[in-house]
Each structure stands twice: as structure tokens, then as C-alpha cells.
Amino acid sequence: MKTKILVPTDFSENALFAAQYACKLAQKNNASLTLYHCYTAQSSNFDSEELTEKFEDDKIFKADLLIEELRNNLITEFSDLIIETTCERGLLIETLPLYVKRENIGLIIMGTTGKGSNKSIIWGSNTSQISAQSPIPVIAIPNNYENFKLEKAAILTNFKPEELETLRDFLNLFQHIQHLEIIHVVKDEKNIDQVKEKLASWVFIIQDLNGIEQVSSTLECINETDKDLDTIAEVINSTINKEDFDMIVVTKTRKSFFERLFRKSVSKELTLNLRKPTFFDNN
């Protein structure tokens, strides 16, 4: 049975990047794809100069045309894909979970910010709420992200069994990756030897999962003498962004942890900007 991928869109530029990423993944996995939009005041109505007799009966909304235009443009680029479209009335965070369940969707892919939002991080946006509430995995695509490949992924570890479940869900979708980096950050070095043993054991366990060629680990400590690395969030952000990871994998037990990290310091929020596609597991 083909995986069904759902791509929520508000017709913004970043939503387009997410849709293109989804198309490339659908091609790789022989999956089907649905573009999904919830009507807004902006997407429902035509501007006066856009009105013609064709639309004056109010049976056709602006979004209906925009989503078909988006579909046609994507089909031009990805001619072998099955791409469907759906527009619904209501709030995205309310209607989307119902649609996902009704249509047996297997994965949601969406941009981190949309129209009218200049936020640098996914939290606080629709993506944040959907990644927390969705019954299926969500992949958040950063603004202007065009690179599609999956050779090297990273997962934050706290040595929880749920992390293995997340990796299995991830591999069910992506099937194979060349390298997985397991990252753990500690606040101090008091028990560093015990942590190293745990990390080595965790690497050994994860190596047995099918679909991962190579597993390695990174152990970092916060640096209280460096204002740019004196919180766990900053160390995580620095570690992730200095490496050439193609995907960050976040377990269901770490989603709230991520949210706390990026809300903790408003003054530093703009520096804590994940610039990699991020897989949030919700199963």
C-alpha cells in the first residue's frame, strides 16, 4: 500500500519549498501526495481586479484556483507523481487531524513559517501545534530549503526506549540512511565516564536496526564561560548546524523538550535556528 503524504499549504514561498521536498520524497518512495489548504479570508476572496463573471457566483474561491495552479506547476516538474488537492473550511489545527484520520495519511510535510510570519523557529507556528498534536509523523522544512538528500541524519538521545521506536518509524519511511549521529549533551562532567558508557551501549544497540549503515556518537557539554554555548539549547544548535546533517530526528518524548529549549530565552531565540529538515515522530 502506497504511503500517502499530506502537504498543508498557504501558497507562501516556503510552503512551495516544502511541497517540492515532499514531491522528491514521494518519487523516492513511490508515494502519493495531497496538497491541503484551509480557507482564510485572504485565500477565499478575489481582489476586485481579479473578479470576472466566472467567479461572481461565489462558487469558486481564490484558494481553489491557487491550489490547482500549484498542483499543475508541481506536475510539470514531477510528471510521474499522483498529486491531489483538497480545500476545506476551518482552522488548520482543527481540520487537519480529522482529514489525516479519514484519508489514512501516513506523513505530513510542511514549511516552518508561512505568510505574514518572520519567526526563525518552528515553535509558535502552525507547524509547532501540528507536530505536537498530529497522530502521524511530521517533517518540518526550513525556509528556503532546496537540498533533498538523506545520507546523514542526527538524533538527540536521552537513552530512552522510545528513541528506538522513532528510528523504526523513520526508517519505515526513508528505508535507508548511510550514517546516523547520536547526540547527547550534558550540563557538567561529573559523571562523564558513565555517560560515555551509556552512549557506547546505545550506539551498539542502534547498529542492529535495519537500514542504517553506520552509527557514531557525539558527546557535548555546555560551556558556562562562552555566552554562545552556555545553555543546552545553544550547544545542541551549534552541534547540529556545524555538521552537514540532512535530517534531524526528534522522538515523541523530546518534542516538549525541544519546545522548552526554544522558548526559554526570548533574547537568544533568533540564534537558536534549526536549519535542517526535522522529523517529529507522533506514533
N, C-alpha and C positions, 0 to 999 in steps of 0.2 A: 504494500500500500504506500502510495506516494506521501511524503511529508507535505503538509500544507503550511505555507509561510504567509503570515499576515503583515502588511506594511502600512501602518497608520500614516496619513499624510495631511499636512495643512497647506501643501503646494509651495512651501518655502524652499529655498535653495538647499538647506541642509536635509530636508525631507527627501529631496531628489538624490542626494548622495547616499542616503540610507536605502532608497529604492534600488539604486544601481548596485549597491553592495548585495542586497537581497537577491537581485537577479543573477549575479555571478555565483552566489551560493546555491541558488536553485538550479542553475545549469550544472554545477558540480555534482549535486545530489539528486538530479532528476526529480526535482520537487515542483509543485505548482505554487502559484503566487497570487495573492489578492491584495489590491490596493484598497485602503479603507479610509473613509472620511466621515466625520460627524459635522453636520451643517452648523455654521456660525452665521452671525449677522453679515459678516463680510463675504462669506462664500455663498450665501443664499441669494443675495440680491445683485442685480446688474447695476452698474453706474448708468446714469441717464444716457450717456453717449453710446453705451453698449446695447441699449434696448432696440429691438426690432419687433416687427409684428409677430415674428416667430415665437418670441418669448413673453409677449404681453398677456398670455393666458395664465401665467404663473405656474404652469405645469413643469417647466424646465427651470432649474436653478443654475446659478453660475457654477457651483461646485460640480454639477453633473457634467458640464462641458469640460471643466478643468481636469477632472479625473480621467475622462476619456482621452483628452489631449495627452495627459501624462502616460496613459496606457499605450497609446499609439506611438509615442516617442520611444518608449522602452521596447516595444515590439520591433521597431525599426532597428534598434541596437541588438536586441536579443530575440531574434526571429524564431528560435526553436522553443521558446517558453510558452506555457499556458498562463496568461495573465487575465484575471478577472477584476471587476471593480464593484465596490459597494459603498453607497452613501446612506447614512442613517441620521435621523433626528435625535438629539440628546447630547449629553456630556460624554466625552470620550471615556473617562474613567468609569462611567456607569454602563455604557452600552457595549464597550469592547469585551469585557469578561463574558457577557452573555452571548455575544457573537462567537467568541472563541469556543465556548462550550457547545453551542448549537451546530457549528460548522466543523467541529473536530479539528481545529487548528493545532499544529504542533509546535510552532515557533513564531514569535513576534520580533520584527526588526524595525527599529525606529531611530530617528535622529535625537540628539541630546537637547537641542533647542530649536524653536521654530520661529514663526513670525512674531515680531514685537518683543523678542527676548534676547537680551545681551548677556545672559548668565554664562559663565565659563564652565559650569559644572552641571551635571545632570540633576542633582538634587534640587528640589523645589519646583521642578517642571512636571509636565505630564509623564515624562519618562520615569521619573522617580516614583511617582504614585503607581504607575502601571507595573514597574519592575517589582514593587513591593506586594502588589495585590494580584497580579496575574497568576492563574493556575498553571501556566506553562512557561518555559524559558523565554527570556527577553534578551536580545542583543542590542545594546545602545551604541550608535555610531557617532563618533565625534564630528564636530563641524568641519566641513571641507575635507573629509577623509576620502581619498580616492584609491588607496592601495589595497587590493584584495589578494591576500595570500594567507596561508595558515601553516607556517613551518615551525614557529616558535611561540609557545603560549606560556603564561605565568599564572600561578595560583597562590594566594596568600594562605598560609596554613596556621592553624592553632591546634593541630593534631586531633581533629575530630572525625569520627566515622562518617559524618555527613559529607565530608570532602570527597570521599571515595564515591559516594552516590552521585555527587555533582560531576565528577570526572567521567563516570559512566554515561550520564545523560549527555554530557558534552561530546563524548566520543561516538555516541549513537547518532548524533547529528553530523559531526565532522569526519567521523570514521578513522582518520589517521592524522597524526602530527609527528614531526621529526623530533621535536625537543620540548620538554616541559620543565620549567624552572619553578621550584617550590621555594617560596619566600617567607621567612619568619623574622619578625622584628621584636627585640626585647628592650625593656626600659633600662636595665642595668646588667652588669656582667657577673653578678654574684653567683648565679647557678649556670654559668655559661657552658660548663662541661656536660652537665645533664641535658641541657637544651641541644647541644651538638649530637649527643647520643640519640635523642628523640628524633632529631631531624634526619640522621643517617638511617634510622629504622624506618622512618616514613618514606624515604626515598626507596628503600628496599621493597616495601610493600607496594608502592605505586608502580614500580617497574614491572610488576606482574600483570598489570592491566593491559589488555589487548588494545593495540592501536597507537602506542607511544613507543617510539624508537629509543629515545634517550631521556633520562631523568637526571637532573642535577639540582643543587640547592644553594640558596643564598641566606646567610645569617647576618643581620644588621642590628646595630644598637643605636639608640638616639644619642646625639652629641649635644650636651647641655651648654657647651662653650660656643656652639655655632648656631646663631639665631635662625639660620635657614634649615637646620636639621635638629631642632630641639623638641620636636614633637613626633609621635609615631606617624602621624599623617604625612608630615614632610619627608620623613625617611622613606616611607612607602612610595610616595610620589616621585622622589628623586631616584629611587631604585628602579621603579618601573620605567620612567622616562629616559633614563640613561642607557637602557638596553633596547635592542631592536625587537621588542615583542610584537607579535601580530594580533594577540588577543589576551585579555585579562579575564580570568575565570573567577567568579565570585560565588561562594556557596550560599545557600539559604540562611545559614547560621551567621554569615558575615555581612549580609546586606545591611542590617541595622548598625553594625559596627562601622561600615563604610559611611552610612548616613551621619552617625555621630561625629566621625572624624572630620567630615567636610562642613559640618555646621558649628563645630566647636569654636573656631576663631574667625569671626567675620573679617577682622583686619587682615588675615592671611588667606582668606578663601580664594582670591584670584591667583595665588601661587600654587594652589592645590588643584591642578587642572589635568585630569586624565586625558591623554591624547591618543588612546588606543581603543579599538572596539572592545566592549566589555560584555561578557556573557553572565547573566544573572539567572541562577537556577531556582525554579519555584516548585519543582515536583516534590 
